[in-house]
Amino acid sequence: MIPTTDGPGELMGPVEVGQILGVKPQVVVNWIREGRAHPSAVDSLGRNRFTAEDVSRLRAGLGQRRNRSLGAGSVQGESEEGGDAGQGG
């Protein structure tokens, strides 16, 4: 179960997390719903709250996803280049 908190502390909501990561707050909310983001706490109003460590994990995960996407794109690019060379010859 996710702990609850009522104190201000060092906790951030989806708006702050989105600003740090360069995405809209709704994207952060979607990640929570999809199970890709896990808040450390939920306040008394049911709002998700993240620590700086949570944000660091999310940032690292974003980098891995982007690297995978770039890797897939470069493989496709290599295939397309190879195909173009064969057609031109």
Stockholm file with secondary structure:
# STOCKHOLM 1.0

chainA/1-89         MIPTTDGPGELMGPVEVGQILGVKPQVVVNWIREGRAHPSAVDSLGRNRFTAEDVSRLRAGLGQRRNRSLGAGSVQGESEEGGDAGQGG
#=GR chainA/1-89 SS CCCEECSCTTCBCHHHHHHHHTSCHHHHHHHHHHTSCCCSEEETTCCEEBCHHHHHHHHHHHHHHHHHHHHHHHHHHHHHHHHHHHHHC
#=GC SS_cons        CCCEECSCTTCBCHHHHHHHHTSCHHHHHHHHHHTSCCCSEEETTCCEEBCHHHHHHHHHHHHHHHHHHHHHHHHHHHHHHHHHHHHHC
//
